[in-house]
Amino acid sequence: MSSDEFVSVSHGPKPRRYEVNISTGDPDGDQHVPSKVADAAASKSPAQWAYERIVLYIQQFEKTLDGAHEVAMGFTGGDAGVLRIEGMGYFDPDIVTFYGTDPTGAKMQLIQHVTQLNVMLRALPKAVEHVEANRIGFRLAQDIDTDEEAV
């Protein structure tokens, strides 16, 4: 295998997303997975596969927020606190990164290997300088939501 190749993830015939959550009011059970996410899942790197699914979770989480709150990530272990998610990316084959700011406005970036990935989404009051709450999930989903209704 050359250094430009990566081992793809194998997910069987079609990825399934199943949710039960009494707080959202959404229907329980199987949830829509956009075809661009589900198609060719086995040919994606672990980083791309994790990135696309986290985008769907962020987008779903943002649907539950009012106009006064934005999505953020909480950290466990250490004093890193929270990161207001302002961007996200991946580096094939196995790195996912989150960009943003902490509650004081200091820039932050989390670089995470997919085998160590844990993401805790939190609602933070929106940044004062923004008129409307920033919805990063919908911007991130533009690349993976081209053919079907958004999740």
C-alpha positions as CSV (number, residue, x, y, z in Angstrom):
1,M,0.0,0.0,0.0
2,S,1.4,3.4,-0.9
3,S,1.5,6.3,1.5
4,D,-1.3,8.0,-0.5
5,E,-3.7,5.1,0.1
6,F,-5.8,4.4,3.1
7,V,-7.7,1.5,4.5
8,S,-11.4,2.2,4.0
9,V,-14.1,1.5,6.6
10,S,-16.5,-1.4,6.0
11,H,-20.1,-0.8,7.0
12,G,-22.1,-3.5,5.2
13,P,-24.8,-2.9,2.8
14,K,-26.2,0.5,3.9
15,P,-25.5,2.6,7.1
16,R,-28.5,2.8,9.4
17,R,-29.2,5.7,11.8
18,Y,-31.6,4.8,14.7
19,E,-32.6,7.4,17.3
20,V,-35.0,7.5,20.3
21,N,-35.1,10.8,22.1
22,I,-38.0,12.1,24.1
23,S,-36.8,15.6,24.3
24,T,-36.8,16.5,20.6
25,G,-40.3,15.5,19.5
26,D,-38.9,13.7,16.5
27,P,-40.2,10.3,15.5
28,D,-38.5,7.4,17.1
29,G,-36.7,4.7,15.1
30,D,-34.8,4.8,11.8
31,Q,-33.7,8.3,10.7
32,H,-33.0,9.6,7.3
33,V,-29.4,9.3,6.1
34,P,-28.7,11.4,3.0
35,S,-27.7,9.2,0.0
36,K,-24.3,11.1,-0.4
37,V,-23.5,10.0,3.2
38,A,-24.8,6.4,2.8
39,D,-23.6,5.7,-0.7
40,A,-20.1,4.3,-1.0
41,A,-19.6,4.3,2.8
42,A,-17.1,1.5,2.5
43,S,-14.9,3.6,0.2
44,K,-14.5,6.5,2.6
45,S,-11.6,7.0,5.0
46,P,-12.5,6.7,8.7
47,A,-11.9,10.5,8.9
48,Q,-14.4,11.3,6.2
49,W,-16.9,8.8,7.5
50,A,-16.7,10.2,11.0
51,Y,-16.9,13.8,9.7
52,E,-20.0,13.2,7.7
53,R,-21.9,11.6,10.6
54,I,-20.8,14.2,13.1
55,V,-22.1,16.9,10.7
56,L,-25.5,15.2,10.7
57,Y,-25.5,15.1,14.6
58,I,-24.6,18.7,14.8
59,Q,-27.3,19.6,12.3
60,Q,-29.9,17.6,14.3
61,F,-28.7,19.2,17.6
62,E,-29.0,22.7,16.2
63,K,-32.6,22.0,15.2
64,T,-33.4,21.8,19.0
65,L,-31.9,25.2,19.8
66,D,-33.7,28.4,20.1
67,G,-32.4,31.6,18.5
68,A,-30.4,32.6,21.5
69,H,-28.1,29.5,21.5
70,E,-25.4,28.0,19.3
71,V,-23.7,24.6,19.2
72,A,-20.5,24.0,21.1
73,M,-18.4,21.1,22.3
74,G,-17.7,20.2,25.8
75,F,-14.4,18.6,26.8
76,T,-13.8,16.0,29.5
77,G,-10.5,15.6,31.4
78,G,-8.4,18.7,31.8
79,D,-9.3,22.4,31.9
80,A,-10.0,22.9,28.1
81,G,-13.7,23.8,28.8
82,V,-15.9,24.3,25.8
83,L,-15.4,25.2,22.1
84,R,-18.0,27.1,20.2
85,I,-18.0,25.2,16.9
86,E,-17.2,27.5,14.0
87,G,-15.7,25.0,11.6
88,M,-14.9,21.4,11.1
89,G,-12.7,19.3,8.8
90,Y,-10.8,16.1,8.3
91,F,-7.4,14.9,7.2
92,D,-7.5,11.5,5.5
93,P,-7.2,8.8,6.6
94,D,-7.9,9.3,10.3
95,I,-7.9,12.8,11.7
96,V,-11.0,15.0,12.4
97,T,-10.6,18.6,13.5
98,F,-12.9,21.2,15.1
99,Y,-12.3,25.0,14.9
100,G,-13.8,27.6,17.1
101,T,-13.5,29.8,20.2
102,D,-13.9,29.4,23.9
103,P,-16.4,31.4,25.9
104,T,-13.8,34.3,26.3
105,G,-13.4,34.5,22.5
106,A,-9.9,32.8,22.4
107,K,-9.3,30.8,19.3
108,M,-9.3,27.0,19.7
109,Q,-8.7,24.0,17.5
110,L,-9.2,20.3,18.5
111,I,-7.3,17.7,16.4
112,Q,-8.6,14.3,17.1
113,H,-7.7,10.8,15.9
114,V,-10.9,8.9,14.9
115,T,-10.2,6.1,17.3
116,Q,-10.2,8.6,20.2
117,L,-13.2,10.5,19.0
118,N,-15.8,11.6,21.5
119,V,-18.0,14.6,20.9
120,M,-20.3,16.1,23.5
121,L,-22.5,18.8,21.9
122,R,-23.6,21.6,24.2
123,A,-25.8,24.7,23.8
124,L,-24.1,28.0,24.5
125,P,-25.7,31.5,24.5
126,K,-25.0,33.0,21.1
127,A,-22.1,35.4,20.7
128,V,-23.3,38.9,21.4
129,E,-21.9,40.4,18.2
130,H,-24.1,38.1,16.0
131,V,-27.6,39.2,15.2
132,E,-28.7,35.6,14.6
133,A,-27.4,32.4,16.1
134,N,-24.7,30.8,13.9
135,R,-25.9,27.4,12.5
136,I,-22.6,25.7,11.5
137,G,-24.3,22.3,11.0
138,F,-26.3,23.5,8.0
139,R,-23.3,25.0,6.4
140,L,-21.3,21.8,6.9
141,A,-24.1,19.7,5.5
142,Q,-24.2,21.5,2.2
143,D,-21.5,19.2,0.9
144,I,-23.3,16.1,2.0
145,D,-26.9,17.1,1.5
146,T,-27.2,17.8,-2.2
147,D,-29.9,15.4,-3.3
148,E,-32.3,15.0,-0.4
149,E,-34.1,16.9,2.3
150,A,-31.8,17.9,5.2
151,V,-31.9,15.8,8.3
